[in-house]
Amino acid sequence: MKLQEPLLLRQHAYINGQWCAADGADTFAVHDPATDQLIAHLPLMGEAEAMRAIQAADAALPAWRDLTAKERARLLRRWFFLLEQHEEDLARLMTWEQGKPLAEARGEIRYAASFVEWFAEEAKRLYGDVIPAPRQDQTLLVMREPIGVCAAITPWNFPAAMITRKAAPALAAGCTIVIKPANETPLSALALAELAHRAGIPPGVFNIVTGDAQAIGQQFSTHPLVRKLSFTGSTPIGRLLMAQCAGTIKKVSLELGGNAPFIVFDDADLDAAVEGAIQAKFRNAGQTCVCVNRFYVHQSVYTGFLERFCARVAELRVGNGFAEASEIGPLISARAVSKVQSLLDDAVQQGARLLTGGQSLAAGPQYFAPTVIADVKPGMRLLDEEIFGPLAPVMPFASDQEVVMLANATIYGLAAYFYSRDISRVWRVARQLEYGIVGINTGMVSNEVAPFGGIKQSGLGREGSRYGIDDYLESKYLCMAC
Ligand code: ADP
């Protein structure tokens, strides 16, 4: 794989502005999920190196915090311009290690860069408050201050954007950060570090530690110098990290699993609903936490929707992400393929109808055919478990009340989608859905200007938007007698 700028392929961790190996020189391998070929060896770091990164972030904190907001914004803007300038190389690295089609990888780099641009702007607007005092001889003020050293643990499905969505608000607020990227996709993270370095972000402000997730996670969530942990990943690991953070009362942000419903009402524009369904289900081969897990279609349009949906799904082109025609790449691992297969088998054994897909593909064993199953019923595992693959379960419903109840009957509350043209139904259902994000007549909801995050066991806090920086700030109240 050729890059225009070969130095973006880094095979060392980035701590205190230096490229470093693990103390014991141990490494782990990164593979191309499309071919299973070896791409690189990365440092297998653990507690000692994580601790050093935390200490470097702590040492860098005072000077970074004391820069003016305008100076921090300028450095973030330089980072943003470099991300834009190297979009093609960053996208190619991502397709190589993650598998997503190149067009999607380019889109993710633009999305990742947009957080850096947005929070460079927000850095300058961290206003405080003056509060009318209850006594004449007092002046009350609220100042917003950076929380301190932050730690982040990120997943493989968005190897660049999940990092910038955390690091950009942290740096804008005046915090420093240590990051552990997913072991499947560390190269994108290290390329971001290379560009942060070139932008002039000072040593220790932005650090990437690669290696043993459990050992590094342990340090990140228990070290007293870390004031905040931000995690994107599975709900079980989120629970574990939150419990570990309790010992030192860290502020915690969590972006965890989802179980997104997609509801098609009888008055929906069916063609638009099909297009929205394709986007919301099959992006990143179904491997996003806002991907649809369950389709509910009103019984009067059930057959019509299924016909059109299956026809579109059958057209999706599956193949290596580097082939420009590919719309669906490989899944991240053989384990991911077998999990989706077992959810499909369970549903079919319990009476779901396989309408399209389901078969193995010439492209290889890492790929899963885009699949639609109908007549899905309660009790099938895929209604409660996150599918994280290109498998769409569809079922009919009879009334608004019933479908809202079914949509809300989950421990998760990240994203929900529905299609309707009845304005009063739109407002009513939007209010009734217990989700942090609701897509109405659209299957695409993510951007840097809106708050992304879930309720219930899908997480804590919001990322992106003007709210996204709040998680990296503390309010300091000044009570002045005068
Ligand atoms: P997935 O199953 O999609 O990989 P995970 O929640 O396991 O989701 O992974 C998300 C991130 O959490 C990755 O960076 C992974 O390395 C990390 N991780 C996994 N296990 C732990 C752990 N015990 N402590 C800290 N981080 C972990």
Boltz pocket constraint, residues with backbone or C-beta under 6 A from the ligand:
constraints:
  - pocket:
      binder: B
      contacts: [[A, 153], [A, 154], [A, 155], [A, 156], [A, 180], [A, 181], [A, 182], [A, 183], [A, 211], [A, 213], [A, 214], [A, 215], [A, 216], [A, 217], [A, 218], [A, 232], [A, 233], [A, 234], [A, 235], [A, 237], [A, 238], [A, 240], [A, 241]]
      max_distance: 6.0
